[in-house]
Amino acid sequence: MESIQKGARKSSQGGRSLGRTVLAALVLLVAAWLLLHFVVHFVVLLASVVVVVVAIIGLVWALRVLL
């Protein structure tokens, strides 16, 4: 009988607590939010570089045509 009670205590203590689950969910949300912002900013950086390169190529082409 005593071993059954010890097993019941271990299983109730070994389960996830609500606070720990909520904390894990918050950490996951914050990490996903930061990752999303990093990816968005990286894509914007790449697009900006492409726009600048295309503008320089256009400028060189226009100068060659006009001069």
C-alpha positions in Angstrom: 0.0 0.0 0.0 2.8 2.4 0.8 4.5 1.9 -2.6 1.2 2.7 -4.3 1.0 6.0 -2.4 4.6 6.9 -3.3 4.0 6.2 -6.9 0.9 8.5 -6.9 2.9 11.2 -5.3 5.7 10.9 -7.9 3.3 11.1 -10.8 1.5 14.2 -9.4 4.8 16.0 -8.8 6.3 14.9 -12.1 3.5 16.5 -14.1 3.7 19.8 -15.8 2.5 22.8 -13.7 0.3 25.4 -15.2 2.8 28.2 -14.5 5.7 26.3 -16.2 3.5 25.7 -19.2 2.5 29.3 -19.4 6.1 30.4 -19.1 7.2 28.0 -21.8 4.4 29.4 -24.1 5.5 33.0 -23.4 9.1 32.1 -24.2 8.1 30.4 -27.4 6.0 33.4 -28.5 8.8 35.9 -27.7 11.3 33.8 -29.6 9.0 33.5 -32.6 8.3 37.2 -32.6 12.0 38.1 -32.5 12.8 35.5 -35.3 10.0 36.9 -37.4 11.3 40.5 -37.0 14.8 39.4 -37.8 13.7 37.6 -41.0 11.6 40.6 -42.1 14.4 43.0 -41.5 16.8 40.8 -43.4 14.5 40.6 -46.4 14.1 44.4 -46.3 17.9 44.7 -46.3 18.2 42.4 -49.3 15.5 44.3 -51.2 17.2 47.6 -50.4 20.5 46.4 -51.7 18.8 45.1 -54.9 17.1 48.5 -55.4 20.4 50.4 -55.0 22.2 48.1 -57.4 19.4 48.4 -60.0 19.5 52.2 -59.6 23.2 52.4 -60.2 22.9 50.1 -63.2 20.2 52.4 -64.5 22.2 55.5 -63.9 25.2 54.1 -65.7 23.0 53.0 -68.7 21.3 56.4 -68.9 24.7 58.2 -68.8 26.1 56.0 -71.6 23.0 56.6 -73.7 23.0 60.4 -73.2 26.8 61.0 -73.5 
